[in-house]
Amino acid sequence: MTVTFRTPEQVAPELGMKPTELRRYVRESGICTRLSRNSIMLHQDDVERLVTWVRERNAPTPEQKQIDPFA
């Protein structure tokens, strides 16, 4: 039997995060599936979208790339 929806506690170790960190990212991005009692659950599609969102969120902006650290 394959599990379709998983909790942040189940997904976080796969992504190298703590469950609280993953929950914070989910709340900020809104990428999740809400099931009964409004619990946060993640489908594989949600996980892939969330990883992309975190990468884009943490990417340096063009202004940050132009700063010379030795200036």
C-alpha positions in Angstrom: 0.0 0.0 0.0 1.4 3.4 -0.9 0.7 6.5 1.1 -0.7 9.4 -0.9 -0.5 12.1 1.7 2.3 12.4 4.3 2.8 14.6 7.3 5.6 17.1 7.6 7.2 14.9 10.2 7.5 12.1 7.6 8.8 14.3 4.8 11.2 16.6 6.7 14.0 14.0 7.1 14.0 13.3 3.4 14.6 17.0 2.7 17.2 17.5 5.4 15.0 19.7 7.5 13.4 19.7 10.9 9.6 19.3 11.0 9.1 22.7 12.5 11.2 24.3 9.7 9.2 22.5 7.1 5.9 23.6 8.7 7.1 27.2 8.7 7.9 27.0 5.0 4.5 25.4 4.3 2.8 28.2 6.1 4.8 30.9 4.3 4.3 29.4 0.8 0.8 28.0 1.2 1.9 24.9 -0.6 0.2 21.9 1.1 -3.0 20.0 1.1 -5.4 20.5 4.1 -7.3 17.4 5.1 -9.6 16.7 8.0 -9.3 19.0 11.0 -7.3 21.3 8.8 -4.1 19.3 9.3 -1.2 19.9 7.0 -0.5 17.0 4.6 1.9 16.9 1.7 1.5 15.0 -1.6 4.6 14.3 -3.7 3.6 17.2 -6.0 3.4 19.5 -3.0 6.9 18.4 -1.9 8.4 19.1 -5.3 6.7 22.6 -5.5 7.9 23.4 -2.0 11.5 22.5 -2.8 11.4 24.7 -5.8 9.9 27.5 -3.7 12.6 27.2 -1.0 15.3 27.3 -3.7 13.9 30.5 -5.3 13.3 32.1 -1.9 16.9 31.5 -0.8 18.5 32.5 -4.1 20.5 35.7 -4.1 18.8 38.7 -5.8 20.7 40.5 -8.6 21.6 43.3 -6.1 23.2 40.8 -3.8 25.2 39.2 -6.6 26.8 42.6 -7.4 28.1 43.4 -3.9 31.8 43.0 -3.7 32.6 41.3 -0.4 36.2 42.7 -0.5 35.2 46.4 -1.0 
